[in-house]
Amino acid sequence: MERGLHRPVTTWPLPSWSFAQLTLAADYYNDDLAVARAGLEAAEAAVITAGARPNPTLALSPSYDTDAESGISPWTLGFTLDIPIETAGKRGYRIAAARHLANAARLQVASAAWQVRSRLRDSLVQRQAAERRVRVLSRELAAANQAARLLAHRLRVGEASATELALVRIAADKSALQLQEARDQAGRTQLAIAAALGVPPNALDGIRMTLAGLDAFPSPTQAAPSRQQALLDRPDILAALAHYQASDAALRLEIARQYPDLDLGPGFSHGYTVRDLDNSLTLGVSLTLPLFNSHRGPIAEAEARRREAAARFNAVQADAAAQVDAALGGYEAALEKLDSANRLLAEEHRRMSSVQTRFDAGEIDRLTLVQTQSELATGELARLQSFEEAQRALGALEDSMQRPALTGRQPAVPAPQMR
């Protein structure tokens, strides 16, 4: 946690968890990231394998002469050493391909980490919206029940109709149903957050989460200052480029394999003759002659794989560009809708203030005040829905760029005050 936050953690366990701290916990516990990191370890080990030089081979060849003359040892001892020598830079191309694949695996870890962050953020946004919806619906239900009681009293004295009372009770029942659904949604978000973190749900019991950072909205210019830079920084685009570079190195390796490797085979034999020892040295050189095939098939396959990697890179880049454009347009529309909802809610608050003043002055009755409170809660629910849609649109914009939109600057669009 201290390495990730670049500051000391003075209190542990944490009294409350921010989005940044929860993201670090997800990076630590989530199994998807563990799989990606294991793949990176395998790719890095493959670089070592690619750089290994072929080992020489030692062959012993003792022989026994069954017709040896008397006084002469029938045994002859000999050995040969086979030393393979790679030519045409094959080892360098093999190392280059492995390093590009390791780089792609490293970028896939970054992409997996972003996906984990995205799921966690979406779950936290849902939790925040559900908790606020519960508070607003509780006030709306209280106002509807109070209005029903006032109308029931008026009905008994003949100042209201049964239809009016029935309509208010139906509205109260709808509010109660919506409140129960919001509470159920809040409970389900606990499971979603636990799944995004990679921990069992009971691990979050007693954990307090501070989600204030999810209230900020940068302007579209702040959120996506450079479409081109966003495309250059996306890990999946860079990973596709690394795969292309690996396929290019693999093609160069197959071209180099047209040239045969050499095998040096020095040898030594030791025996006895009638007069003296008989020692001999041999030096052999062998290579594969490209008579029946000149490695054209593997080269053609490598060329096809490079074209495939190039096409995949272009597809990933085009898809990313379309995602950025669509997400930016959706975010701008969501901000406009949120701005309209904020203006409408501000009008509702001014109207509520006016009604409260008239009620305090005795100009209107309590039923009118309660009905205005209920209408205000309805406006708050509409604004809350716009707020949640804007948060989802901001998350989609971040996902399209695969980087956080907020950089510590003040948001250009003020966050609404949730009462």
Buried (B, 14 or more C-beta within 10 A) or exposed (E): BEEEEEEEEEEEEBEEBBBEBBBBBBBBBBEBBEEBBEBBEEBBEBBEEBEEEEEEEEEEEEEEEEEBEEEBEEEBBBBBBBEBEBEBEBBBBBBBBBBBBBBBBBBBBBBBBBBBBBBBBBBBBBBBBBBBBBBBBBBBBBBBBBBBBBBBEBBEEEEBEEEBBEBBBEBBEBBBEBBEBBBEBBEBBBEBBBBBBBBEBEEBEEBEBBBEEBBBBBBBEBBBBEBEEBBEEBBBBBBBBBBBBBBBBBBBBBBBBBBBBBBBBBBEBBBBEEEEEEEEEEEEEEEEEEEEEEBEEBBEEBBEBBEEBBEBBEEBBEEBBEBBEEBBEBBBEBBEBBBEBBEBBEEBBEBBEEBBEBBEEEEBEEBBBBBBBBBBBBBBBBBBBBBBBBBBBBBBBBBBBBBBBBEEEEBBBEBBEBE
